[in-house]
């Protein structure tokens, strides 16, 4: 798998482009505003064809450029069904600019697969930050794209619309069961590993509560 990333927008969202080295098929993960220019330049320079725009959850800082990227590349948009309404009817709390609506065409269901070239990403439904938050897991490459479920040393907020502390506990407890080596690429902040996060993840799982 070929991977490039860029920190984008006022919320400093990690936007990822992944591609299969042989077929040059690619996907984009969390196209925050303004990522269209960067994505289109990278696709052109690398000879990649965008096959899918993946949204890990329905907050504006993760899908703001979905409509523009979809119009430019004709790639469909994917999101978990429970967060689809957030894309079609954006509620951009604290956004410093207008967030265009977009129409998802692909459901990211638990246990489903995203396929491009020889790459396979398994969809993990990990609610807590929103009802439809997902992580994307590549067993072959030992990678986890965790959206705003898991950060380095912390987790996504549960006090926003759609958040649930109880669901976040269950999602983090699930991630604690994944074996090393597994590199984690969150929606914000630096990359980490499951091994590095495991001590506090296991404490959350054991105590069934978020740590204060």
Residue pairs with C-beta under 8 A, 6 or more apart in sequence:
1 18
1 19
1 20
1 21
1 119
1 138
1 141
1 143
2 18
2 19
2 20
2 21
2 46
3 16
3 17
3 18
3 19
3 143
4 16
4 17
4 42
5 14
5 15
5 16
5 17
5 185
6 14
6 15
6 35
6 38
7 13
7 14
7 15
8 14
8 15
8 32
8 33
8 34
8 35
8 38
9 32
9 33
9 34
9 35
9 61
9 64
10 61
10 96
11 32
11 61
11 188
12 188
12 189
13 30
13 32
13 61
13 62
13 187
13 188
14 30
14 185
14 186
14 187
14 188
14 189
15 28
15 29
15 30
15 31
15 32
15 35
15 38
15 39
16 28
16 29
16 30
16 145
16 185
17 26
17 27
17 28
17 29
17 39
17 42
17 43
17 48
18 26
18 27
18 29
18 116
18 119
19 25
19 26
19 27
19 46
19 48
19 116
19 117
20 26
20 116
20 117
20 118
20 119
21 117
22 117
22 118
23 116
23 117
23 118
24 46
24 47
24 48
24 49
24 117
25 48
25 49
25 51
25 116
25 117
26 43
26 48
26 49
26 50
26 51
26 116
27 50
27 51
27 52
27 53
27 54
27 75
27 114
27 116
27 121
28 35
28 39
28 50
28 52
28 53
28 54
28 69
28 75
29 54
29 56
29 136
29 145
30 54
30 55
30 56
30 62
30 63
30 147
30 187
31 39
31 53
31 55
31 62
31 63
31 64
31 65
31 66
31 68
31 69
32 61
32 62
32 63
32 64
32 65
33 64
33 65
33 97
33 99
34 65
35 65
35 69
36 65
36 68
36 69
36 72
39 50
39 65
39 69
39 73
40 72
40 73
42 48
43 49
43 50
43 73
50 69
50 73
50 75
51 75
51 116
52 75
52 76
52 77
52 78
52 106
52 114
52 116
53 66
53 69
53 70
53 73
53 75
53 76
53 77
53 78
54 78
54 79
54 108
54 114
54 136
55 62
55 63
55 66
55 77
55 78
55 79
55 83
55 87
55 104
56 62
56 133
56 134
56 135
56 136
56 145
56 146
56 147
56 148
56 149
56 187
57 79
57 80
57 83
57 86
57 129
57 130
57 132
57 133
57 134
57 147
57 148
57 187
58 79
58 83
58 84
58 85
58 86
58 87
58 130
58 132
58 162
59 86
59 129
59 130
59 148
59 160
60 90
60 91
60 92
60 93
60 95
60 99
61 95
62 147
62 148
62 187
63 77
63 79
63 86
63 87
63 90
63 99
63 102
64 95
64 97
64 99
64 100
66 77
66 87
66 100
66 102
67 100
67 101
67 102
68 100
69 75
70 76
70 77
70 102
76 104
76 105
76 106
77 87
77 102
77 103
77 104
77 105
77 106
78 104
78 105
78 106
78 107
78 108
78 114
79 87
79 104
79 106
79 107
79 108
79 132
80 107
80 108
80 109
80 123
80 125
80 131
80 132
80 133
80 134
81 107
81 108
81 109
81 132
82 127
82 130
82 131
82 132
83 130
83 131
83 132
83 133
83 162
84 104
84 107
84 132
86 130
86 132
86 162
87 101
87 102
87 103
87 104
88 101
88 102
88 103
88 104
89 101
90 99
90 100
90 101
91 161
92 98
92 99
93 160
93 161
108 114
108 123
108 125
108 132
108 134
109 123
109 125
110 123
110 124
110 125
111 122
111 123
112 122
112 123
113 120
113 121
113 122
113 123
114 120
114 121
114 123
114 136
115 121
119 138
119 140
119 141
120 138
120 139
120 140
121 136
121 137
121 138
121 145
122 136
122 137
122 138
122 139
123 134
123 135
123 136
124 134
124 135
124 136
124 137
124 174
125 132
125 133
125 134
126 133
126 134
126 135
126 146
126 147
126 149
126 171
126 174
126 175
127 133
127 164
127 167
127 168
127 170
127 171
128 149
128 155
128 156
128 158
128 163
128 164
128 165
128 167
128 168
128 169
128 170
128 171
128 172
129 147
129 148
129 149
129 155
129 156
129 157
129 158
129 160
129 162
129 163
129 168
130 160
130 161
130 162
130 163
131 162
131 164
131 167
132 162
133 147
133 148
133 149
133 156
133 171
134 147
135 144
135 145
135 146
135 147
135 149
135 150
135 175
136 144
136 145
137 143
137 144
137 145
137 178
138 144
142 181
142 182
142 183
143 182
143 183
143 184
143 185
144 150
144 175
144 178
144 182
144 183
144 184
144 185
144 194
145 185
146 175
146 184
146 185
146 186
146 187
147 156
147 186
147 187
148 156
148 157
148 186
148 187
148 188
149 155
149 156
149 168
149 171
149 172
149 175
150 156
150 172
150 175
150 184
150 186
150 197
150 201
151 186
151 187
151 188
151 189
151 192
152 184
152 186
152 189
152 190
152 191
152 192
152 196
152 197
153 192
153 197
153 200
155 168
155 172
155 210
156 163
156 168
156 187
157 163
158 164
158 165
158 168
158 210
165 209
165 210
168 210
169 204
169 205
169 208
169 209
169 210
172 201
172 204
172 205
172 210
173 201
173 204
173 205
173 208
175 194
175 197
175 201
176 194
176 198
176 201
176 202
176 204
176 205
178 194
179 194
180 193
180 194
180 195
180 198
181 193
181 195
182 193
182 194
182 195
183 191
183 192
183 193
184 191
184 192
184 193
184 194
184 197
185 191
186 192
194 201
200 211
203 211
204 210
204 211
